[in-house]
Amino acid sequence: MAVIDIKTKAQFDELTKTTPFVALQAHATWCGPCKAISPIFAKESEKLAVPDKFAFARFDTDEVPDLAFELGIRSIPAFFIFENGDKADSLTGANPPALQKLTASVAEKAKGEVSRL
């Protein structure tokens, strides 16, 4: 599944209402570390996303500043995990092993949700 590009806070709010698990990347076009880790985030999405259960999304902090403000972002790249609309975890910095560990743990939860249906 492709990473969803969030263009408005309303779009993000709708995604977290309709998808139980969301991994969100905050980035900016001028951010070198963001550019370095974005392909890894995209690869994790292709590998771990579960349709209608676990989505991967990203937004540019310069284009959606109200969402960046709401999340209290002070440095990027930043990653957030949302579970049933609530912020459940976060990670700051371009740390591929930590990102992979975080998304894998959420994927396990999402798969558990699917198997209980």
CNS distance restraints for C-alpha pairs under 8 A (distance, minus, plus):
assign (resid   1 and name CA) (resid  45 and name CA) 5.98 0.50 0.50
assign (resid   1 and name CA) (resid  46 and name CA) 4.94 0.50 0.50
assign (resid   1 and name CA) (resid  47 and name CA) 7.89 0.50 0.50
assign (resid   1 and name CA) (resid  49 and name CA) 6.00 0.50 0.50
assign (resid   1 and name CA) (resid  50 and name CA) 7.85 0.50 0.50
assign (resid   1 and name CA) (resid  51 and name CA) 7.65 0.50 0.50
assign (resid   1 and name CA) (resid  55 and name CA) 7.98 0.50 0.50
assign (resid   2 and name CA) (resid  42 and name CA) 6.99 0.50 0.50
assign (resid   2 and name CA) (resid  45 and name CA) 6.38 0.50 0.50
assign (resid   2 and name CA) (resid  46 and name CA) 6.32 0.50 0.50
assign (resid   2 and name CA) (resid  56 and name CA) 7.51 0.50 0.50
assign (resid   3 and name CA) (resid  42 and name CA) 6.10 0.50 0.50
assign (resid   3 and name CA) (resid  45 and name CA) 6.30 0.50 0.50
assign (resid   3 and name CA) (resid  55 and name CA) 7.53 0.50 0.50
assign (resid   3 and name CA) (resid  56 and name CA) 5.06 0.50 0.50
assign (resid   3 and name CA) (resid  57 and name CA) 5.05 0.50 0.50
assign (resid   3 and name CA) (resid  58 and name CA) 6.88 0.50 0.50
assign (resid   4 and name CA) (resid  55 and name CA) 7.80 0.50 0.50
assign (resid   4 and name CA) (resid  56 and name CA) 6.26 0.50 0.50
assign (resid   4 and name CA) (resid  57 and name CA) 4.37 0.50 0.50
assign (resid   4 and name CA) (resid  58 and name CA) 6.29 0.50 0.50
assign (resid   5 and name CA) (resid  57 and name CA) 5.84 0.50 0.50
assign (resid   5 and name CA) (resid  58 and name CA) 5.28 0.50 0.50
assign (resid   5 and name CA) (resid  59 and name CA) 5.93 0.50 0.50
assign (resid   6 and name CA) (resid  11 and name CA) 6.35 0.50 0.50
assign (resid   6 and name CA) (resid  12 and name CA) 6.16 0.50 0.50
assign (resid   6 and name CA) (resid  57 and name CA) 6.57 0.50 0.50
assign (resid   6 and name CA) (resid  58 and name CA) 5.85 0.50 0.50
assign (resid   6 and name CA) (resid  59 and name CA) 4.98 0.50 0.50
assign (resid   6 and name CA) (resid  60 and name CA) 7.94 0.50 0.50
assign (resid   7 and name CA) (resid  11 and name CA) 6.88 0.50 0.50
assign (resid   7 and name CA) (resid  59 and name CA) 6.65 0.50 0.50
assign (resid   7 and name CA) (resid  60 and name CA) 7.97 0.50 0.50
assign (resid   7 and name CA) (resid  63 and name CA) 7.05 0.50 0.50
assign (resid   7 and name CA) (resid  64 and name CA) 6.45 0.50 0.50
assign (resid   8 and name CA) (resid  12 and name CA) 6.56 0.50 0.50
assign (resid   8 and name CA) (resid  64 and name CA) 5.90 0.50 0.50
assign (resid   8 and name CA) (resid  67 and name CA) 7.89 0.50 0.50
assign (resid   9 and name CA) (resid  13 and name CA) 6.12 0.50 0.50
assign (resid   9 and name CA) (resid  64 and name CA) 6.74 0.50 0.50
assign (resid   9 and name CA) (resid  66 and name CA) 6.83 0.50 0.50
assign (resid   9 and name CA) (resid  67 and name CA) 5.56 0.50 0.50
assign (resid  10 and name CA) (resid  14 and name CA) 6.17 0.50 0.50
assign (resid  11 and name CA) (resid  15 and name CA) 6.29 0.50 0.50
assign (resid  12 and name CA) (resid  16 and name CA) 6.32 0.50 0.50
assign (resid  13 and name CA) (resid  17 and name CA) 6.24 0.50 0.50
assign (resid  14 and name CA) (resid  18 and name CA) 6.24 0.50 0.50
assign (resid  15 and name CA) (resid  19 and name CA) 5.82 0.50 0.50
assign (resid  15 and name CA) (resid  22 and name CA) 7.90 0.50 0.50
assign (resid  16 and name CA) (resid  20 and name CA) 6.79 0.50 0.50
assign (resid  16 and name CA) (resid  21 and name CA) 7.43 0.50 0.50
assign (resid  16 and name CA) (resid  22 and name CA) 6.61 0.50 0.50
assign (resid  16 and name CA) (resid  82 and name CA) 7.10 0.50 0.50
assign (resid  16 and name CA) (resid  83 and name CA) 7.94 0.50 0.50
assign (resid  16 and name CA) (resid  84 and name CA) 6.77 0.50 0.50
assign (resid  16 and name CA) (resid  85 and name CA) 4.84 0.50 0.50
assign (resid  17 and name CA) (resid  84 and name CA) 6.99 0.50 0.50
assign (resid  17 and name CA) (resid  85 and name CA) 5.78 0.50 0.50
assign (resid  18 and name CA) (resid  52 and name CA) 7.60 0.50 0.50
assign (resid  19 and name CA) (resid  52 and name CA) 5.64 0.50 0.50
assign (resid  19 and name CA) (resid  53 and name CA) 5.32 0.50 0.50
assign (resid  19 and name CA) (resid  54 and name CA) 6.48 0.50 0.50
assign (resid  19 and name CA) (resid  55 and name CA) 6.96 0.50 0.50
assign (resid  19 and name CA) (resid  84 and name CA) 7.21 0.50 0.50
assign (resid  20 and name CA) (resid  52 and name CA) 7.72 0.50 0.50
assign (resid  20 and name CA) (resid  53 and name CA) 5.37 0.50 0.50
assign (resid  20 and name CA) (resid  54 and name CA) 6.52 0.50 0.50
assign (resid  20 and name CA) (resid  82 and name CA) 7.68 0.50 0.50
assign (resid  20 and name CA) (resid  83 and name CA) 5.56 0.50 0.50
assign (resid  20 and name CA) (resid  84 and name CA) 4.56 0.50 0.50
assign (resid  20 and name CA) (resid  85 and name CA) 7.02 0.50 0.50
assign (resid  20 and name CA) (resid 110 and name CA) 7.79 0.50 0.50
assign (resid  21 and name CA) (resid  53 and name CA) 5.87 0.50 0.50
assign (resid  21 and name CA) (resid  54 and name CA) 4.52 0.50 0.50
assign (resid  21 and name CA) (resid  55 and name CA) 6.40 0.50 0.50
assign (resid  21 and name CA) (resid  81 and name CA) 7.15 0.50 0.50
assign (resid  21 and name CA) (resid  82 and name CA) 5.60 0.50 0.50
assign (resid  21 and name CA) (resid  83 and name CA) 4.76 0.50 0.50
assign (resid  21 and name CA) (resid  84 and name CA) 6.37 0.50 0.50
assign (resid  21 and name CA) (resid  85 and name CA) 7.90 0.50 0.50
assign (resid  21 and name CA) (resid 106 and name CA) 7.33 0.50 0.50
assign (resid  21 and name CA) (resid 110 and name CA) 6.73 0.50 0.50
assign (resid  22 and name CA) (resid  54 and name CA) 5.51 0.50 0.50
assign (resid  22 and name CA) (resid  55 and name CA) 4.83 0.50 0.50
assign (resid  22 and name CA) (resid  56 and name CA) 5.76 0.50 0.50
assign (resid  22 and name CA) (resid  57 and name CA) 7.16 0.50 0.50
assign (resid  22 and name CA) (resid  81 and name CA) 5.71 0.50 0.50
assign (resid  22 and name CA) (resid  82 and name CA) 5.04 0.50 0.50
assign (resid  22 and name CA) (resid  83 and name CA) 6.72 0.50 0.50
assign (resid  23 and name CA) (resid  54 and name CA) 7.60 0.50 0.50
assign (resid  23 and name CA) (resid  55 and name CA) 6.31 0.50 0.50
assign (resid  23 and name CA) (resid  56 and name CA) 4.77 0.50 0.50
assign (resid  23 and name CA) (resid  57 and name CA) 6.17 0.50 0.50
assign (resid  23 and name CA) (resid  79 and name CA) 6.98 0.50 0.50
assign (resid  23 and name CA) (resid  80 and name CA) 5.75 0.50 0.50
assign (resid  23 and name CA) (resid  81 and name CA) 4.67 0.50 0.50
assign (resid  23 and name CA) (resid  82 and name CA) 6.50 0.50 0.50
assign (resid  23 and name CA) (resid 103 and name CA) 7.27 0.50 0.50
assign (resid  24 and name CA) (resid  56 and name CA) 6.01 0.50 0.50
assign (resid  24 and name CA) (resid  57 and name CA) 4.82 0.50 0.50
assign (resid  24 and name CA) (resid  58 and name CA) 5.25 0.50 0.50
assign (resid  24 and name CA) (resid  59 and name CA) 7.70 0.50 0.50
assign (resid  24 and name CA) (resid  79 and name CA) 5.47 0.50 0.50
assign (resid  24 and name CA) (resid  80 and name CA) 5.05 0.50 0.50
assign (resid  24 and name CA) (resid  81 and name CA) 6.34 0.50 0.50
assign (resid  24 and name CA) (resid  82 and name CA) 7.89 0.50 0.50
assign (resid  25 and name CA) (resid  41 and name CA) 7.96 0.50 0.50
assign (resid  25 and name CA) (resid  57 and name CA) 6.30 0.50 0.50
assign (resid  25 and name CA) (resid  58 and name CA) 4.38 0.50 0.50
assign (resid  25 and name CA) (resid  59 and name CA) 6.40 0.50 0.50
assign (resid  25 and name CA) (resid  77 and name CA) 6.95 0.50 0.50
assign (resid  25 and name CA) (resid  78 and name CA) 5.85 0.50 0.50
assign (resid  25 and name CA) (resid  79 and name CA) 4.57 0.50 0.50
assign (resid  25 and name CA) (resid  80 and name CA) 6.62 0.50 0.50
assign (resid  26 and name CA) (resid  58 and name CA) 5.81 0.50 0.50
assign (resid  26 and name CA) (resid  59 and name CA) 5.29 0.50 0.50
assign (resid  26 and name CA) (resid  60 and name CA) 6.02 0.50 0.50
assign (resid  26 and name CA) (resid  61 and name CA) 6.15 0.50 0.50
assign (resid  26 and name CA) (resid  68 and name CA) 7.60 0.50 0.50
assign (resid  26 and name CA) (resid  76 and name CA) 6.42 0.50 0.50
assign (resid  26 and name CA) (resid  77 and name CA) 5.66 0.50 0.50
assign (resid  26 and name CA) (resid  78 and name CA) 5.13 0.50 0.50
assign (resid  26 and name CA) (resid  79 and name CA) 6.22 0.50 0.50
assign (resid  27 and name CA) (resid  31 and name CA) 6.99 0.50 0.50
assign (resid  27 and name CA) (resid  34 and name CA) 5.68 0.50 0.50
assign (resid  27 and name CA) (resid  58 and name CA) 7.31 0.50 0.50
assign (resid  27 and name CA) (resid  59 and name CA) 6.25 0.50 0.50
assign (resid  27 and name CA) (resid  60 and name CA) 4.97 0.50 0.50
assign (resid  27 and name CA) (resid  61 and name CA) 5.94 0.50 0.50
assign (resid  27 and name CA) (resid  76 and name CA) 5.80 0.50 0.50
assign (resid  27 and name CA) (resid  77 and name CA) 5.16 0.50 0.50
assign (resid  27 and name CA) (resid  78 and name CA) 7.04 0.50 0.50
assign (resid  28 and name CA) (resid  34 and name CA) 6.94 0.50 0.50
assign (resid  28 and name CA) (resid  59 and name CA) 7.94 0.50 0.50
assign (resid  28 and name CA) (resid  60 and name CA) 4.86 0.50 0.50
assign (resid  28 and name CA) (resid  61 and name CA) 5.83 0.50 0.50
assign (resid  28 and name CA) (resid  62 and name CA) 6.50 0.50 0.50
assign (resid  28 and name CA) (resid  76 and name CA) 7.68 0.50 0.50
assign (resid  28 and name CA) (resid  77 and name CA) 7.97 0.50 0.50
assign (resid  29 and name CA) (resid  34 and name CA) 7.89 0.50 0.50
assign (resid  29 and name CA) (resid  35 and name CA) 7.61 0.50 0.50
assign (resid  29 and name CA) (resid  60 and name CA) 7.25 0.50 0.50
assign (resid  31 and name CA) (resid  35 and name CA) 6.48 0.50 0.50
assign (resid  31 and name CA) (resid  76 and name CA) 7.50 0.50 0.50
assign (resid  31 and name CA) (resid  77 and name CA) 7.80 0.50 0.50
assign (resid  32 and name CA) (resid  36 and name CA) 6.37 0.50 0.50
assign (resid  33 and name CA) (resid  37 and name CA) 6.31 0.50 0.50
assign (resid  33 and name CA) (resid  76 and name CA) 7.94 0.50 0.50
assign (resid  33 and name CA) (resid  77 and name CA) 6.80 0.50 0.50
assign (resid  33 and name CA) (resid  93 and name CA) 7.58 0.50 0.50
assign (resid  33 and name CA) (resid  94 and name CA) 5.80 0.50 0.50
assign (resid  34 and name CA) (resid  38 and name CA) 5.88 0.50 0.50
assign (resid  34 and name CA) (resid  76 and name CA) 6.91 0.50 0.50
assign (resid  34 and name CA) (resid  77 and name CA) 5.16 0.50 0.50
assign (resid  34 and name CA) (resid  94 and name CA) 6.85 0.50 0.50
assign (resid  35 and name CA) (resid  39 and name CA) 7.60 0.50 0.50
assign (resid  36 and name CA) (resid  94 and name CA) 7.43 0.50 0.50
assign (resid  37 and name CA) (resid  41 and name CA) 6.43 0.50 0.50
assign (resid  37 and name CA) (resid  94 and name CA) 5.74 0.50 0.50
assign (resid  37 and name CA) (resid  95 and name CA) 7.71 0.50 0.50
assign (resid  37 and name CA) (resid  96 and name CA) 6.87 0.50 0.50
assign (resid  38 and name CA) (resid  42 and name CA) 6.21 0.50 0.50
assign (resid  39 and name CA) (resid  43 and name CA) 6.10 0.50 0.50
assign (resid  40 and name CA) (resid  44 and name CA) 6.17 0.50 0.50
assign (resid  40 and name CA) (resid  96 and name CA) 7.00 0.50 0.50
assign (resid  41 and name CA) (resid  45 and name CA) 6.28 0.50 0.50
assign (resid  41 and name CA) (resid  99 and name CA) 7.77 0.50 0.50
assign (resid  42 and name CA) (resid  46 and name CA) 6.38 0.50 0.50
assign (resid  43 and name CA) (resid  47 and name CA) 6.23 0.50 0.50
assign (resid  44 and name CA) (resid  48 and name CA) 5.70 0.50 0.50
assign (resid  44 and name CA) (resid  49 and name CA) 7.62 0.50 0.50
assign (resid  44 and name CA) (resid 100 and name CA) 7.06 0.50 0.50
assign (resid  44 and name CA) (resid 103 and name CA) 7.26 0.50 0.50
assign (resid  45 and name CA) (resid  49 and name CA) 5.11 0.50 0.50
assign (resid  45 and name CA) (resid  55 and name CA) 7.48 0.50 0.50
assign (resid  45 and name CA) (resid  56 and name CA) 5.76 0.50 0.50
assign (resid  48 and name CA) (resid  54 and name CA) 7.93 0.50 0.50
assign (resid  48 and name CA) (resid 103 and name CA) 7.58 0.50 0.50
assign (resid  48 and name CA) (resid 104 and name CA) 7.10 0.50 0.50
assign (resid  48 and name CA) (resid 107 and name CA) 5.91 0.50 0.50
assign (resid  49 and name CA) (resid  53 and name CA) 7.77 0.50 0.50
assign (resid  49 and name CA) (resid  54 and name CA) 5.17 0.50 0.50
assign (resid  49 and name CA) (resid  55 and name CA) 5.53 0.50 0.50
assign (resid  49 and name CA) (resid  56 and name CA) 6.78 0.50 0.50
assign (resid  49 and name CA) (resid 107 and name CA) 7.06 0.50 0.50
assign (resid  50 and name CA) (resid  54 and name CA) 4.79 0.50 0.50
assign (resid  50 and name CA) (resid  55 and name CA) 6.73 0.50 0.50
assign (resid  50 and name CA) (resid 107 and name CA) 7.62 0.50 0.50
assign (resid  50 and name CA) (resid 110 and name CA) 7.11 0.50 0.50
assign (resid  50 and name CA) (resid 111 and name CA) 7.43 0.50 0.50
assign (resid  51 and name CA) (resid  55 and name CA) 7.11 0.50 0.50
assign (resid  53 and name CA) (resid 110 and name CA) 5.98 0.50 0.50
assign (resid  53 and name CA) (resid 113 and name CA) 7.78 0.50 0.50
assign (resid  53 and name CA) (resid 114 and name CA) 7.55 0.50 0.50
assign (resid  54 and name CA) (resid 106 and name CA) 7.95 0.50 0.50
assign (resid  54 and name CA) (resid 107 and name CA) 6.94 0.50 0.50
assign (resid  54 and name CA) (resid 110 and name CA) 6.05 0.50 0.50
assign (resid  59 and name CA) (resid  63 and name CA) 7.56 0.50 0.50
assign (resid  59 and name CA) (resid  64 and name CA) 6.91 0.50 0.50
assign (resid  60 and name CA) (resid  64 and name CA) 6.20 0.50 0.50
assign (resid  61 and name CA) (resid  65 and name CA) 5.32 0.50 0.50
assign (resid  61 and name CA) (resid  67 and name CA) 7.59 0.50 0.50
assign (resid  61 and name CA) (resid  68 and name CA) 5.58 0.50 0.50
assign (resid  64 and name CA) (resid  68 and name CA) 6.62 0.50 0.50
assign (resid  65 and name CA) (resid  69 and name CA) 6.02 0.50 0.50
assign (resid  66 and name CA) (resid  70 and name CA) 6.13 0.50 0.50
assign (resid  67 and name CA) (resid  71 and name CA) 6.18 0.50 0.50
assign (resid  68 and name CA) (resid  72 and name CA) 6.20 0.50 0.50
assign (resid  68 and name CA) (resid  73 and name CA) 5.53 0.50 0.50
assign (resid  69 and name CA) (resid  73 and name CA) 6.39 0.50 0.50
assign (resid  73 and name CA) (resid  78 and name CA) 7.35 0.50 0.50
assign (resid  75 and name CA) (resid  92 and name CA) 7.16 0.50 0.50
assign (resid  75 and name CA) (resid  93 and name CA) 7.75 0.50 0.50
assign (resid  76 and name CA) (resid  92 and name CA) 6.59 0.50 0.50
assign (resid  76 and name CA) (resid  93 and name CA) 6.26 0.50 0.50
assign (resid  77 and name CA) (resid  92 and name CA) 6.04 0.50 0.50
assign (resid  77 and name CA) (resid  93 and name CA) 5.20 0.50 0.50
assign (resid  77 and name CA) (resid  94 and name CA) 6.30 0.50 0.50
assign (resid  78 and name CA) (resid  90 and name CA) 7.30 0.50 0.50
assign (resid  78 and name CA) (resid  91 and name CA) 5.78 0.50 0.50
assign (resid  78 and name CA) (resid  92 and name CA) 4.33 0.50 0.50
assign (resid  78 and name CA) (resid  93 and name CA) 6.02 0.50 0.50
assign (resid  79 and name CA) (resid  90 and name CA) 5.43 0.50 0.50
assign (resid  79 and name CA) (resid  91 and name CA) 5.03 0.50 0.50
assign (resid  79 and name CA) (resid  92 and name CA) 6.19 0.50 0.50
assign (resid  80 and name CA) (resid  87 and name CA) 6.88 0.50 0.50
assign (resid  80 and name CA) (resid  88 and name CA) 7.57 0.50 0.50
assign (resid  80 and name CA) (resid  89 and name CA) 5.78 0.50 0.50
assign (resid  80 and name CA) (resid  90 and name CA) 4.28 0.50 0.50
assign (resid  80 and name CA) (resid  91 and name CA) 6.48 0.50 0.50
assign (resid  81 and name CA) (resid  87 and name CA) 5.89 0.50 0.50
assign (resid  81 and name CA) (resid  88 and name CA) 5.48 0.50 0.50
assign (resid  81 and name CA) (resid  89 and name CA) 5.02 0.50 0.50
assign (resid  81 and name CA) (resid  90 and name CA) 6.05 0.50 0.50
assign (resid  81 and name CA) (resid 106 and name CA) 7.97 0.50 0.50
assign (resid  82 and name CA) (resid  86 and name CA) 5.17 0.50 0.50
assign (resid  82 and name CA) (resid  87 and name CA) 4.41 0.50 0.50
assign (resid  82 and name CA) (resid  88 and name CA) 5.31 0.50 0.50
assign (resid  82 and name CA) (resid  89 and name CA) 7.17 0.50 0.50
assign (resid  83 and name CA) (resid  87 and name CA) 6.41 0.50 0.50
assign (resid  83 and name CA) (resid  88 and name CA) 5.93 0.50 0.50
assign (resid  91 and name CA) (resid  98 and name CA) 7.87 0.50 0.50
assign (resid  91 and name CA) (resid  99 and name CA) 7.37 0.50 0.50
assign (resid  95 and name CA) (resid  99 and name CA) 6.17 0.50 0.50
assign (resid  96 and name CA) (resid 100 and name CA) 6.03 0.50 0.50
assign (resid  97 and name CA) (resid 101 and name CA) 6.13 0.50 0.50
assign (resid  98 and name CA) (resid 102 and name CA) 6.09 0.50 0.50
assign (resid  99 and name CA) (resid 103 and name CA) 6.16 0.50 0.50
assign (resid 100 and name CA) (resid 104 and name CA) 5.96 0.50 0.50
assign (resid 101 and name CA) (resid 105 and name CA) 6.25 0.50 0.50
assign (resid 102 and name CA) (resid 106 and name CA) 6.52 0.50 0.50
assign (resid 103 and name CA) (resid 107 and name CA) 6.10 0.50 0.50
assign (resid 104 and name CA) (resid 108 and name CA) 6.34 0.50 0.50
assign (resid 105 and name CA) (resid 109 and name CA) 6.61 0.50 0.50
assign (resid 106 and name CA) (resid 110 and name CA) 6.16 0.50 0.50
assign (resid 107 and name CA) (resid 111 and name CA) 6.04 0.50 0.50
assign (resid 108 and name CA) (resid 112 and name CA) 6.17 0.50 0.50
assign (resid 109 and name CA) (resid 113 and name CA) 6.34 0.50 0.50
assign (resid 110 and name CA) (resid 114 and name CA) 6.44 0.50 0.50
assign (resid 111 and name CA) (resid 115 and name CA) 6.26 0.50 0.50
assign (resid 112 and name CA) (resid 116 and name CA) 6.29 0.50 0.50
assign (resid 113 and name CA) (resid 117 and name CA) 6.70 0.50 0.50
